[in-house]
Amino acid sequence: MPADDGAAPALTRDALTRAALRVLERDGLAGLSMRKVAAEVGVKAASLYWHVRNKEELLDLLNDALMAEVEAPPREGDWRTQLRAYCERYRDHLLGKRDAAKVVAGRLAPGPNLFRLMEEQLDRLREAGFSAADAAMVSYLLGAYVQGFVLQEQSPVVSADATGAGWREITEATAERFRSLPPGEFPNLVAMAGDLTGPGLDARFAFGLDRILDGLAGLLPPGPR
């Protein structure tokens, strides 16, 4: 690997990852670069390649680092209560870290923090009665739902920032647009304008999650649930 002077710089992967997290929070994923991360730790960009081969490997480190602060919910209530708490905590965490969902969505880069969360979740799923194969699929499904929802709900924020409008203003304008359509051609959009735009993001998230949990119940063997 290339180096500045033929010797690895005094830089650890952990320090590199922490620096990358700071750049991500400050500049977002689009602004994250090897050059900026190097500047954050006071070295030249070439020095980073002693520790990561490229930016994608750096993103793998970020993927796991972003999971460090996700705490498993307490083992209280039934499996539905616990899975709902998992998803709500995960969503809150991704929303609280700039562009975190963009980093983790679709990235299969397990590390110690992700191992911890996966093992904890899989153990609860097996304890609830899900087969090994179903538990694995459920774990993937819930992660994909939360990540996808966060990506979706953060997209309007970019538009709102550009126009100066907020969520309520955008949805009210959209509802008015629906109501102004020719009712003979778009009867459902006109009649359902409020229903289509009224629910907030929390309500939309809960609705989808509840429907997923309803479906998962059918995978369990007969008996108390």
C-alpha positions as CSV (number, residue, x, y, z in Angstrom):
1,M,0.0,0.0,0.0
2,P,1.2,3.5,-0.6
3,A,2.6,5.6,2.2
4,D,4.2,9.1,2.6
5,D,7.6,7.9,3.8
6,G,7.6,4.1,3.6
7,A,6.3,3.6,7.1
8,A,2.7,3.4,8.4
9,P,1.6,6.7,10.1
10,A,0.7,6.7,13.7
11,L,-3.0,6.4,13.0
12,T,-5.4,3.6,14.1
13,R,-8.5,2.4,12.3
14,D,-10.5,3.4,15.3
15,A,-9.3,7.0,15.1
16,L,-9.9,7.0,11.4
17,T,-13.4,5.8,11.9
18,R,-14.1,8.5,14.5
19,A,-12.8,11.1,12.2
20,A,-15.0,9.9,9.4
21,L,-18.0,10.0,11.6
22,R,-17.3,13.7,12.4
23,V,-16.9,14.5,8.7
24,L,-20.2,12.6,7.9
25,E,-22.0,14.6,10.6
26,R,-20.6,17.9,9.4
27,D,-20.6,17.5,5.6
28,G,-23.0,14.6,4.9
29,L,-22.3,11.5,2.8
30,A,-22.0,13.5,-0.4
31,G,-19.2,15.6,1.3
32,L,-17.4,12.6,2.8
33,S,-14.0,12.1,1.1
34,M,-10.7,10.5,1.9
35,R,-9.1,13.9,1.7
36,K,-11.4,15.4,4.3
37,V,-11.0,12.5,6.6
38,A,-7.3,12.8,6.4
39,A,-7.4,16.5,7.1
40,E,-9.6,15.7,10.1
41,V,-6.8,13.6,11.7
42,G,-4.0,15.8,10.4
43,V,-2.4,13.5,7.9
44,K,-2.1,13.3,4.1
45,A,-4.8,11.2,2.2
46,A,-2.2,8.7,1.2
47,S,-1.7,7.7,4.9
48,L,-5.2,6.4,5.1
49,Y,-4.5,3.6,2.7
50,W,-2.4,1.9,5.4
51,H,-5.7,1.2,7.1
52,V,-8.4,1.1,4.4
53,R,-8.1,0.1,0.8
54,N,-10.6,2.7,-0.5
55,K,-13.6,4.8,0.4
56,E,-15.9,1.7,0.3
57,E,-13.9,0.0,3.0
58,L,-14.1,3.2,5.0
59,L,-17.9,3.1,4.6
60,D,-17.9,-0.5,5.9
61,L,-16.2,0.8,9.1
62,L,-18.7,3.6,9.4
63,N,-21.6,1.1,8.9
64,D,-20.6,-0.7,12.1
65,A,-19.6,2.4,14.0
66,L,-23.1,3.8,13.5
67,M,-24.5,0.8,15.2
68,A,-22.4,1.3,18.4
69,E,-25.1,3.5,20.0
70,V,-28.1,1.4,19.1
71,E,-29.3,-0.2,22.3
72,A,-31.4,-3.4,22.4
73,P,-34.8,-2.8,24.1
74,P,-35.4,-4.5,27.4
75,R,-36.8,-8.0,27.4
76,E,-40.3,-6.9,28.4
77,G,-43.6,-7.8,26.8
78,D,-44.3,-10.2,24.0
79,W,-42.3,-10.6,20.8
80,R,-44.4,-8.0,19.0
81,T,-43.7,-5.4,21.7
82,Q,-40.0,-6.2,21.6
83,L,-39.7,-6.1,17.8
84,R,-41.7,-2.9,17.7
85,A,-39.3,-1.3,20.2
86,Y,-36.3,-2.5,18.2
87,C,-37.6,-0.8,15.0
88,E,-38.6,2.4,16.8
89,R,-35.2,2.7,18.4
90,Y,-33.4,1.9,15.2
91,R,-35.5,4.5,13.3
92,D,-34.8,7.2,16.0
93,H,-31.1,6.4,15.8
94,L,-30.9,6.7,12.0
95,L,-32.8,10.0,12.1
96,G,-30.5,11.3,14.8
97,K,-27.3,10.7,12.7
98,R,-26.8,12.7,9.5
99,D,-27.1,10.5,6.4
100,A,-26.8,7.3,8.6
101,A,-29.5,5.6,6.6
102,K,-27.7,6.3,3.4
103,V,-24.6,4.7,4.8
104,V,-26.2,1.5,6.2
105,A,-29.0,0.8,3.7
106,G,-28.1,-2.2,1.6
107,R,-24.5,-2.5,3.0
108,L,-23.6,-5.9,4.2
109,A,-20.6,-5.1,6.3
110,P,-21.0,-6.9,9.7
111,G,-18.7,-5.9,12.5
112,P,-18.7,-6.2,16.3
113,N,-21.5,-3.7,17.0
114,L,-23.7,-5.2,14.4
115,F,-22.9,-8.7,15.6
116,R,-24.1,-7.7,19.0
117,L,-27.4,-6.4,17.8
118,M,-28.1,-9.2,15.4
119,E,-27.3,-11.9,18.0
120,E,-29.6,-10.2,20.5
121,Q,-32.5,-9.9,18.0
122,L,-32.1,-13.4,16.6
123,D,-32.1,-14.9,20.1
124,R,-35.4,-13.2,20.9
125,L,-36.9,-14.3,17.6
126,R,-35.9,-17.9,18.2
127,E,-37.3,-17.6,21.8
128,A,-40.6,-16.4,20.4
129,G,-40.9,-19.6,18.3
130,F,-39.7,-18.5,14.8
131,S,-37.7,-21.1,13.0
132,A,-34.0,-20.4,12.2
133,A,-34.8,-19.7,8.6
134,D,-37.7,-17.4,9.4
135,A,-35.8,-15.6,12.1
136,A,-33.1,-14.8,9.6
137,M,-35.6,-13.5,7.1
138,V,-37.4,-11.4,9.8
139,S,-34.2,-9.8,10.9
140,Y,-33.5,-8.7,7.3
141,L,-37.1,-7.6,6.7
142,L,-37.3,-5.3,9.7
143,G,-33.9,-3.8,9.0
144,A,-34.8,-3.1,5.4
145,Y,-38.2,-1.6,6.4
146,V,-36.7,0.8,8.9
147,Q,-33.8,1.9,6.6
148,G,-36.1,2.3,3.6
149,F,-38.6,4.3,5.6
150,V,-36.0,6.6,7.0
151,L,-34.6,7.2,3.5
152,Q,-38.1,7.9,2.3
153,E,-39.0,10.3,5.1
154,Q,-35.7,12.2,4.8
155,S,-36.1,12.8,1.1
156,P,-38.8,15.5,1.5
157,V,-36.6,17.3,4.0
158,V,-34.1,18.1,1.2
159,S,-36.8,19.5,-0.9
160,A,-38.2,21.5,2.1
161,D,-34.8,22.9,2.8
162,A,-34.5,24.1,-0.8
163,T,-37.9,25.8,-0.9
164,G,-38.1,26.9,2.8
165,A,-41.3,24.8,3.3
166,G,-41.9,22.4,6.1
167,W,-43.6,19.0,6.2
168,R,-47.1,20.4,7.1
169,E,-46.9,23.1,4.4
170,I,-45.9,20.6,1.8
171,T,-48.6,18.1,2.6
172,E,-51.3,20.8,2.8
173,A,-50.3,22.0,-0.6
174,T,-50.3,18.5,-2.0
175,A,-53.8,17.9,-0.6
176,E,-55.0,21.1,-2.2
177,R,-53.5,19.9,-5.5
178,F,-55.4,16.6,-5.2
179,R,-58.6,18.4,-4.5
180,S,-58.2,20.6,-7.5
181,L,-58.0,17.7,-9.9
182,P,-61.0,16.9,-12.2
183,P,-63.2,14.7,-10.0
184,G,-64.5,12.8,-13.0
185,E,-61.0,11.7,-14.0
186,F,-59.5,11.3,-10.5
187,P,-62.4,10.6,-8.1
188,N,-60.3,8.8,-5.5
189,L,-57.5,11.4,-5.4
190,V,-60.1,14.1,-4.9
191,A,-62.1,12.3,-2.3
192,M,-59.1,10.9,-0.4
193,A,-56.9,14.0,-0.4
194,G,-56.9,14.3,3.3
195,D,-56.4,10.6,3.9
196,L,-53.4,10.6,1.5
197,T,-51.7,13.5,3.1
198,G,-53.0,13.8,6.6
199,P,-51.2,11.1,8.6
200,G,-47.8,12.2,10.0
201,L,-44.6,10.2,9.5
202,D,-44.9,8.5,12.9
203,A,-48.4,7.3,12.1
204,R,-47.3,6.0,8.7
205,F,-44.3,4.2,10.2
206,A,-46.5,2.6,12.9
207,F,-49.1,1.5,10.4
208,G,-46.6,-0.3,8.2
209,L,-44.8,-1.9,11.1
210,D,-48.0,-3.2,12.6
211,R,-49.0,-4.7,9.3
212,I,-45.6,-6.4,9.1
213,L,-46.0,-7.8,12.7
214,D,-49.5,-9.0,11.9
215,G,-48.1,-11.0,8.9
216,L,-45.2,-12.4,10.9
217,A,-47.6,-13.8,13.5
218,G,-48.7,-16.3,10.8
219,L,-45.2,-17.9,10.8
220,L,-45.4,-19.0,14.4
221,P,-46.6,-22.4,15.5
222,P,-50.1,-22.6,17.0
223,G,-50.3,-21.6,20.6
224,P,-50.1,-18.5,22.8
225,R,-48.5,-15.5,21.1
